Amino acid sequence: MSTISRDEVAHLAKLARLAVTEEELDLFAGQLDVILDAVAKVSEVATDDVPPTSHAVPLTNVFREDEVRPGLTQDEALSGAPAAEDGRFRVPRILGEEQ
């Protein structure tokens, strides 16, 4: 018996903007149960003597000197662009606003 309901799967799919079929609701409910069981097992591991960390390797503020190096010219930068106009990259309109 699944502990995740079809309604919960449908809600998660809606939040993720995924279109799911009725059959997939049952399939995903079972798969999510397996995932949640695995996460629950990980949370049962005894970690009282393990200090909390945010990085596996303790590196702090690794700096290097600023160094001026030659970059691409405008023509070189635009040479690989699919489209360019007036010396700039031309990209598809995404907001639908007219100029």
C-alpha positions as CSV (number, residue, x, y, z in Angstrom):
1,M,0.0,0.0,0.0
2,S,1.4,3.4,-1.0
3,T,1.8,6.0,1.6
4,I,1.8,8.7,-1.1
5,S,-1.7,9.3,-2.5
6,R,-2.6,9.9,-6.1
7,D,-3.7,13.4,-5.1
8,E,-0.3,14.2,-3.6
9,V,1.4,12.9,-6.8
10,A,-0.9,15.0,-8.9
11,H,-0.2,18.0,-6.7
12,L,3.6,17.5,-7.0
13,A,3.3,17.1,-10.8
14,K,1.3,20.3,-11.0
15,L,4.0,22.2,-8.9
16,A,6.7,20.8,-11.2
17,R,4.5,21.6,-14.3
18,L,4.5,18.0,-15.4
19,A,1.7,16.4,-17.3
20,V,1.0,12.9,-16.0
21,T,-1.5,10.3,-17.0
22,E,-3.8,8.4,-14.6
23,E,-1.5,5.3,-14.9
24,E,1.5,7.4,-14.1
25,L,-0.1,8.7,-10.9
26,D,-0.1,5.1,-9.5
27,L,3.4,4.4,-10.9
28,F,4.9,7.5,-9.5
29,A,3.2,7.0,-6.1
30,G,5.0,3.7,-5.7
31,Q,8.3,5.2,-6.9
32,L,8.1,8.1,-4.5
33,D,7.5,5.6,-1.7
34,V,10.7,3.8,-2.5
35,I,12.6,7.1,-2.6
36,L,11.1,8.3,0.7
37,D,12.0,5.0,2.4
38,A,15.6,5.4,1.2
39,V,15.8,8.9,2.5
40,A,14.3,7.7,5.9
41,K,17.0,5.0,6.1
42,V,19.7,7.7,5.5
43,S,18.3,9.8,8.3
44,E,18.5,6.9,10.7
45,V,22.3,6.7,10.4
46,A,24.1,7.6,13.6
47,T,25.8,10.9,13.0
48,D,26.1,12.2,16.5
49,D,29.9,12.2,16.4
50,V,30.1,13.6,12.9
51,P,30.5,17.4,12.8
52,P,28.2,19.3,10.5
53,T,29.9,20.4,7.2
54,S,28.9,22.3,4.2
55,H,31.9,21.3,2.1
56,A,33.7,18.0,1.8
57,V,37.1,19.8,1.5
58,P,37.7,22.6,4.0
59,L,38.9,25.4,1.6
60,T,38.5,29.0,2.6
61,N,38.9,32.1,0.5
62,V,41.4,30.8,-2.1
63,F,42.5,34.0,-3.8
64,R,44.8,34.7,-6.7
65,E,46.3,38.0,-7.9
66,D,44.3,39.9,-10.5
67,E,46.0,39.6,-13.8
68,V,45.2,41.6,-17.0
69,R,45.0,39.2,-19.9
70,P,44.0,39.8,-23.5
71,G,40.4,38.9,-24.2
72,L,38.4,38.5,-27.4
73,T,37.8,41.3,-29.8
74,Q,34.2,42.1,-30.6
75,D,34.4,40.4,-33.9
76,E,36.0,37.3,-32.4
77,A,33.2,37.1,-29.8
78,L,30.5,37.5,-32.3
79,S,32.1,35.1,-34.8
80,G,30.5,32.0,-33.2
81,A,27.1,33.6,-32.6
82,P,24.1,32.2,-34.5
83,A,22.9,35.8,-35.0
84,A,24.4,39.3,-34.5
85,E,23.1,42.7,-35.1
86,D,24.8,46.1,-34.7
87,G,27.8,44.6,-33.0
88,R,25.7,42.7,-30.4
89,F,24.4,39.2,-29.9
90,R,20.9,38.8,-31.3
91,V,18.7,36.5,-29.2
92,P,15.1,35.4,-29.5
93,R,12.5,37.6,-27.8
94,I,11.2,35.8,-24.7
95,L,9.0,38.4,-23.1
96,G,6.8,39.2,-26.1
97,E,7.2,42.9,-25.7
98,E,7.4,45.1,-28.7
99,Q,10.0,47.8,-29.0
